[in-house]
Amino acid sequence: MSSTFRLQHVHEPLLEFGGDGRHPDVRFGLVDHGPVDFSTNETRTVRVGLIGSSETVDGFREWFARCESEIPAKPSRQPNLFPSFPGSGVTGPFRCWFEIDRHHQRILRAASLAKVTGEERDDVAIRLAVELFVEEIRDLSESDRPPQVVVCALPVELIERVKNLRGPEDGEVGPRGEEGEGEAGNDAEDTRLYEDFRGALKAATLAYRIPIQIVWPSTYDERAVIKRKLAKLSARRVQDEATRAWNLFCALYYKAGGTPWRMVRERDEFSATFLGISFFEDLGRTSLRTSSAQLFDERGEGLILKGGRALRDKNDRHPYLSEEDAYALTKNSLGTYKREWGTFPARLVVHKSSPFHPEEAAGFEAAIDDLGIDQADLIWLPRRSPVRLMRDGDYPPLRGMAMRLDRDTSLLYTRGSVDFFATYPGLYVPNPLMLKAHRRDRTEWDMLLKETLALTKMNWNNTQFDGGLPITMRAARQVGEILKHVGEGQVPDPRYRFYM
């Protein structure tokens, strides 16, 4: 196989904000231009519900009010990496009001919490904890003017009872001071720490059509201490206060129906949507299912669909879909897209976490042809790249550095040194993504690389733009951990804001 080894640097993609404003950084773009859906015709109010113990409700409300004013930047030699939070008021970056009405506040009874923490069986403790919040969310959803998003402020004792403590993925502690790339405001303290509780809670609340935001006490109180069962994780660092405020209010804005930013599409480009396919085990760990189709477009909208059962390749054990299921999943995904937006996209890009099996690829391509999609690119994103690049000096390669290995394979550094930050904002040597094209109608690799880099910025839970995975793949795990709690025959809400 011939190799070209073409080395290039993909410039940091711009994002679109209010008034067609452009900026490569989420926070500076929001400050300068406001959210992409900002309108001067009316002032938006985001109605926030709040559920927790008397202690967590009071603590969160105090910090929520504090965030109405500016939160100073963390002292740093990299001011672009740690900017101040300008405040959550109408003149702030989201150009809206955030309010917690007393009617949208619920206090969990101490006796009910004690019943959870005193339960010896893990599965029962998780079920009781979920029921506590579900009952209150159901009540809020039935009010005359329900909240648009509900904060679940978890008490320390509940977290310590229901979490399933595991180490950070691949041994990496993220630059945000959290294991991996956790949710805004430490939502889930990275989802791997208590997947069962988080997934069960989010699945159980889908029926009430109000997205939830799980918040740990360390979001609003740096002095909060949560006991550790593993000593090696006891030195967890908490994000600086301004960063926590940025991430939390961005997540609240998006979950309440707003669109903070979106990808930029040039006028001469085809309209495109991006489909991520991945796999998860069911609750009994007896079978493998597709975690879903994660469908994202340039407008910042995400749609989630549950797929059929997966098969395993006899040779390499990689999961794949039957031709019928691949066809059905693609057709259902694009059908949902059309119901939302009134038309099919002109171009479809499929990202998959395992190789494209011939049978599976035939199903994808048959659906693409039947629906009249003009262009399609089928891209496999292996979990790890066997190739890394080295750079002179003490810093790793620049984010956006790419190398073409052969006609169908390229490397892309989505984590690395960032000129805008004037540093590498990580702790470990970054591993590049490998992109292997099974089908590539788009003849230029440059555009595929640029799109992939832009998709790493489409994480509305985190306002630092150098995400490691494109949103198509990043969403896969958290979506799977929720969908495995969704029963057979139940059609979950397709909007991504309910799963993040």
C-alpha positions in Angstrom: 0.0 0.0 0.0 1.5 3.3 -1.0 1.7 6.1 1.5 1.8 9.8 0.9 2.5 11.0 4.5 1.3 14.5 3.7 1.6 16.7 6.8 -0.6 19.7 7.3 -2.2 21.9 9.9 -5.9 22.4 9.9 -6.6 25.9 11.2 -9.0 26.2 14.2 -12.5 26.3 12.8 -14.6 29.4 13.4 -18.0 29.1 15.1 -21.1 31.2 14.4 -22.8 33.3 17.1 -25.5 36.0 17.2 -25.7 38.5 14.3 -23.5 36.2 12.1 -20.6 36.8 14.4 -17.6 34.5 14.1 -15.0 33.5 16.6 -12.9 30.3 17.2 -13.5 30.4 21.0 -16.9 29.7 22.5 -16.6 32.1 25.5 -15.2 35.1 23.6 -17.7 34.5 20.8 -20.6 34.6 23.2 -19.3 37.7 25.0 -18.8 39.6 21.7 -21.9 38.4 19.8 -24.3 36.6 22.1 -25.9 33.2 21.3 -26.6 32.3 17.7 -30.4 32.4 18.3 -30.3 35.8 20.1 -33.0 38.2 19.0 -33.4 41.8 19.9 -37.2 41.5 19.5 -37.7 39.9 22.8 -35.8 39.1 26.0 -35.6 35.4 26.8 -36.1 34.1 30.3 -34.8 30.6 31.2 -37.0 29.1 33.9 -34.9 26.8 36.1 -36.3 24.3 38.5 -34.4 23.1 41.5 -34.6 19.9 43.5 -32.3 18.9 46.4 -31.9 18.8 50.2 -32.4 22.0 52.1 -28.6 22.3 52.3 -28.0 21.8 48.6 -30.9 24.0 47.5 -29.7 26.8 49.7 -26.1 26.4 48.6 -27.0 26.3 44.9 -29.3 29.3 45.1 -26.7 31.4 46.8 -24.1 30.6 44.1 -26.7 31.0 41.3 -27.3 34.5 42.6 -23.6 35.2 42.9 -23.2 34.3 39.2 -25.4 37.3 38.3 -22.3 39.4 38.8 -18.9 38.9 37.3 -16.9 35.9 38.5 -13.2 36.9 38.3 -10.8 35.0 36.1 -8.4 32.5 37.6 -4.9 34.1 38.0 -3.0 32.7 35.1 -0.4 33.4 32.5 -2.9 32.1 29.9 -5.8 34.6 30.1 -7.5 33.1 27.1 -7.6 29.7 28.8 -9.2 31.0 32.0 -11.4 34.1 31.2 -13.7 35.6 33.7 -17.5 34.9 33.6 -19.2 38.2 32.9 -22.4 37.4 34.7 -25.6 35.6 33.9 -27.8 38.6 33.5 -29.4 40.0 30.4 -26.3 41.9 29.5 -24.2 38.7 29.9 -23.0 36.3 27.3 -26.4 34.6 26.9 -28.4 37.8 26.6 -31.2 36.4 28.8 -32.5 36.1 32.3 -32.0 32.9 34.3 -34.5 32.6 37.2 -35.4 30.1 39.9 -39.0 30.7 40.9 -39.9 29.5 44.4 -42.8 27.6 42.8 -40.2 25.6 40.9 -38.2 24.6 43.9 -38.6 21.3 45.8 -36.9 20.1 49.0 -36.3 16.4 49.5 -37.3 15.1 52.9 -34.5 14.2 55.3 -36.2 10.9 56.1 -36.4 10.0 52.4 -32.7 10.7 51.9 -31.9 8.6 55.0 -33.8 5.7 53.6 -31.6 5.8 50.5 -28.3 6.1 52.3 -29.3 3.4 54.8 -30.2 0.9 52.1 -27.7 -2.0 51.9 -28.5 -3.2 48.4 -26.9 -1.1 45.7 -29.7 -1.6 43.1 -32.4 -0.8 45.6 -30.5 2.4 46.8 -30.3 3.6 43.2 -33.9 2.9 42.5 -35.0 4.8 45.6 -32.8 7.7 44.8 -34.2 7.9 41.3 -37.7 7.8 42.6 -37.1 10.7 44.9 -36.2 13.0 42.0 -38.7 11.6 39.5 -41.6 12.2 41.8 -40.7 15.9 42.1 -39.9 16.3 38.4 -43.3 14.8 37.6 -44.9 17.3 39.9 -43.0 20.2 38.3 -44.0 19.1 34.8 -47.7 19.2 35.7 -47.6 22.8 36.9 -49.2 25.6 34.8 -45.9 27.1 33.7 -43.3 24.4 34.2 -39.6 25.1 34.3 -37.6 24.6 31.1 -34.7 22.8 32.8 -34.4 21.2 36.3 -31.2 21.2 38.4 -30.9 18.2 40.5 -28.6 19.3 43.4 -27.3 16.1 44.8 -26.5 15.9 48.5 -23.1 14.6 49.4 -24.5 11.6 51.3 -26.6 10.5 48.3 -23.6 10.8 45.9 -21.5 8.6 48.2 -24.2 6.0 48.4 -25.1 5.6 44.7 -22.0 6.3 42.8 -20.1 3.4 41.2 -16.6 4.6 41.5 -14.3 3.8 38.6 -11.1 5.2 37.3 -10.9 7.9 34.5 -11.0 6.6 31.0 -7.6 5.5 29.7 -6.0 6.7 32.9 -6.3 10.4 31.9 -7.3 13.2 34.2 -8.7 16.0 32.0 -7.3 19.6 32.0 -10.6 20.8 33.4 -9.6 19.4 36.7 -12.1 16.5 36.3 -11.7 12.9 35.3 -12.2 12.9 31.5 -14.5 15.4 30.0 -17.4 15.5 32.5 -20.6 17.4 32.3 -21.0 21.0 33.0 -20.9 21.9 36.7 -19.4 18.5 37.5 -22.7 16.9 36.3 -21.9 13.2 36.9 -18.3 13.9 38.1 -17.7 12.3 34.7 -20.4 9.9 33.8 -18.3 6.8 34.5 -18.4 7.3 38.3 -22.1 6.5 38.7 -23.4 5.5 35.4 -26.3 3.4 36.7 -27.8 6.2 38.8 -27.3 8.9 36.3 -28.5 6.8 33.3 -31.6 5.5 35.2 -32.5 9.0 36.4 -32.3 10.6 32.9 -34.1 7.7 31.4 -36.9 7.9 34.0 -37.5 11.6 33.4 -37.6 11.5 29.6 -41.4 11.1 29.7 -41.8 14.5 31.4 -40.1 16.5 28.6 -38.0 18.6 30.9 -34.2 18.2 30.6 -32.3 17.8 33.9 -28.9 19.0 35.0 -27.2 17.0 37.7 -25.0 19.2 40.0 -22.6 18.1 42.6 -21.9 20.3 45.7 -18.3 21.0 44.4 -19.9 23.0 41.6 -20.9 25.8 44.0 -18.8 25.1 47.0 -15.1 24.4 46.6 -14.9 23.3 50.2 -17.3 20.4 49.6 -15.7 17.0 50.4 -16.9 13.7 48.9 -15.2 10.6 50.3 -13.1 8.6 48.0 -12.9 4.8 48.0 -9.8 4.9 45.8 -6.8 6.7 47.2 -5.3 7.3 43.8 -8.2 9.6 42.9 -8.2 11.5 46.2 -6.3 14.5 44.7 -9.1 15.5 42.3 -8.9 19.1 41.4 -12.0 21.3 41.0 -12.4 23.6 38.1 -11.9 27.3 38.8 -15.1 29.2 39.7 -15.4 31.2 36.4 -15.1 28.0 34.3 -17.7 26.2 36.4 -20.1 29.2 35.8 -19.4 29.2 32.1 -20.1 25.5 31.7 -23.2 25.4 33.9 -25.0 28.4 32.4 -24.1 27.2 28.9 -25.7 23.8 29.6 -28.8 25.4 31.2 -29.2 27.6 28.1 -29.0 24.7 25.7 -31.1 22.4 27.7 -33.8 25.0 27.9 -34.1 25.1 24.1 -31.4 27.7 23.2 -28.6 27.4 20.7 -25.5 29.0 22.0 -23.4 28.5 18.8 -23.2 26.4 15.7 -20.8 25.3 13.0 -20.1 27.6 10.1 -21.2 26.4 6.6 -20.1 28.3 3.6 -22.8 29.2 1.1 -21.4 27.0 -1.6 -21.3 23.9 0.6 -23.9 21.2 0.7 -26.1 21.1 3.7 -24.7 18.3 5.8 -25.7 16.2 8.8 -23.4 13.9 10.9 -24.5 10.5 12.2 -22.6 8.7 14.9 -23.1 5.0 15.4 -21.8 3.1 18.5 -22.7 0.2 20.7 -23.7 -0.6 24.3 -24.6 -3.6 26.4 -28.1 -4.0 27.8 -28.8 -3.8 31.5 -28.4 -7.6 31.9 -25.2 -7.5 29.9 -26.6 -10.4 27.9 -26.7 -8.7 24.4 -25.2 -5.9 22.5 -27.3 -3.1 21.0 -26.5 0.0 19.0 -26.2 2.7 21.5 -28.1 4.8 19.0 -27.8 7.0 16.0 -26.4 10.4 17.2 -27.5 12.8 14.5 -26.1 16.3 14.6 -26.3 19.1 12.1 -24.4 22.4 11.6 -27.2 24.3 13.3 -26.3 22.8 16.7 -29.3 20.4 16.9 -28.9 16.8 18.0 -31.3 13.9 17.5 -31.0 10.5 19.2 -32.5 7.3 18.0 -32.3 3.8 19.5 -31.1 1.1 17.1 -31.5 -2.7 16.8 -29.3 -5.5 18.1 -25.7 -5.7 17.0 -23.7 -8.7 15.7 -20.1 -9.5 16.3 -17.6 -10.2 13.5 -16.3 -13.8 13.8 -12.8 -12.7 12.9 -12.0 -9.6 14.9 -15.1 -9.5 17.3 -15.9 -5.9 16.3 -19.7 -5.2 16.6 -21.7 -4.4 13.5 -25.2 -4.1 12.3 -27.1 -6.5 10.0 -27.9 -5.1 6.6 -31.5 -4.7 7.6 -30.8 -2.9 10.8 -28.2 -0.6 9.2 -30.8 0.3 6.6 -33.6 0.8 9.1 -31.4 2.9 11.5 -30.2 5.2 8.7 -33.7 5.6 7.2 -35.2 6.2 10.6 -32.5 8.8 11.6 -32.9 10.8 8.4 -36.7 10.4 8.6 -36.6 12.0 12.1 -34.4 14.7 10.6 -36.9 15.5 7.9 -39.8 15.6 10.4 -37.8 18.2 12.4 -36.6 20.3 9.5 -38.9 19.6 6.6 -36.2 18.2 4.2 -33.4 15.7 3.9 -29.8 16.9 4.1 -27.8 16.9 0.8 -24.9 15.2 2.4 -24.5 12.6 5.2 -21.3 11.8 7.1 -21.4 8.6 9.2 -18.9 8.2 12.1 -18.7 4.7 13.5 -16.7 3.4 16.5 -15.9 0.1 14.8 -15.0 -1.0 11.2 -17.7 -1.0 8.5 -18.7 -4.6 7.9 -19.6 -5.3 4.2 -23.2 -6.4 5.2 -23.6 -3.3 7.4 -22.2 -0.9 4.7 -24.6 -2.3 2.2 -27.5 -1.3 4.5 -26.2 2.2 5.0 -25.6 2.7 1.3 -29.0 1.3 0.3 -30.8 3.8 2.6 -28.7 6.7 1.3 -29.6 5.8 -2.3 -33.3 5.3 -1.5 -33.6 8.6 0.2 -31.8 10.5 -2.6 -28.9 11.8 -0.5 -26.4 13.4 -3.0 -23.2 12.7 -1.1 -22.1 10.4 1.7 -18.9 9.7 3.6 -18.6 6.6 5.8 -15.7 7.1 8.3 -14.4 4.7 10.9 -12.9 6.3 14.0 -10.7 3.7 15.8 -10.5 4.2 19.6 -6.7 4.6 19.5 -4.2 5.5 16.8 -1.1 3.3 16.6 0.8 6.3 15.1 1.9 9.5 17.0 3.8 12.6 15.8 6.6 14.1 17.7 7.5 17.8 17.9 10.7 19.5 18.9 10.7 21.1 22.3 8.5 20.4 25.4 5.1 20.8 23.9 3.0 18.2 21.9 1.9 18.8 18.3 -0.5 21.6 17.6 -4.3 20.8 17.8 -5.3 20.5 14.1 -2.0 18.9 13.0 -2.9 16.1 10.5 -1.0 13.6 8.5 -2.3 11.7 5.5 -1.2 8.1 5.7 -2.7 6.8 2.5 -5.7 7.4 0.3 -8.2 6.3 2.9 -6.5 7.1 6.2 -5.5 10.3 8.0 -4.4 11.2 11.5 -5.8 14.3 13.2 -4.7 15.9 16.5 -7.9 17.1 18.2 -6.0 17.6 21.4 -2.7 19.3 21.5 -1.0 22.7 21.9 -3.3 25.6 21.1 -2.0 28.9 19.9 -5.0 30.8 21.2 -4.4 29.5 24.7 -0.6 29.9 24.4 -0.1 26.4 25.9 -1.1 22.8 25.9 -4.1 22.6 28.2 -3.6 19.0 29.1 -1.7 16.7 31.5 -0.7 13.8 29.3 0.6 13.1 25.9 -2.3 13.5 23.5 -3.3 10.7 21.2 -4.5 11.6 17.7 -7.7 10.4 16.1 -7.4 8.1 13.2 -10.0 8.5 10.4 -10.4 5.6 8.0 -12.7 6.2 5.1 -14.8 3.2 4.0 -16.6 5.4 1.4 -15.6 9.0 0.6 -17.7 10.9 -1.9 -16.0 14.1 -0.6 -12.8 13.9 -2.6 -10.8 16.4 -0.4 -9.6 15.2 2.9 -9.1 18.8 4.0 -12.8 19.4 4.4 -13.4 16.1 6.3 -10.6 17.0 8.7 -11.9 20.5 9.2 -15.4 19.2 9.8 -14.2 16.6 12.4 -12.2 19.3 14.2 -15.3 21.6 14.2 -17.4 18.8 15.6 -15.1 18.6 18.6 -16.3 22.1 19.5 -20.0 21.1 19.5 -20.2 20.1 23.1 -22.7 22.4 24.8 -21.6 21.1 28.3 -18.2 22.5 28.0 -17.1 26.0 26.8 -13.4 25.2 26.3 -13.2 24.4 22.6 -10.5 21.8 22.4 -12.6 18.6 22.9 -10.9 15.3 22.1 -13.8 13.6 20.2 -16.3 14.9 17.7 -19.8 15.2 19.2 -21.0 12.3 17.2 -18.7 10.0 19.1 -18.5 11.9 22.4 -22.3 11.7 22.9 -22.3 7.9 22.2 -21.3 6.7 25.7 -23.6 9.0 27.7 -26.5 8.3 25.4 -25.9 4.5 25.7 -25.9 4.7 29.4 -29.4 6.3 29.3 -30.9 4.2 26.5 -30.1 0.9 28.2 -32.6 1.9 30.8 -35.3 2.6 28.2 -37.7 -0.4 27.9 -38.5 -2.3 24.7 -41.2 -0.6 22.7 -40.7 2.8 24.4 -39.8 5.6 22.0 -37.5 8.0 23.7 -37.5 11.8 23.0 -35.1 12.3 20.1 -33.7 15.6 21.2 -30.1 15.5 22.5 -30.6 18.0 25.2 -32.4 15.3 27.2 -29.3 13.0 27.2 -26.4 15.4 27.9 
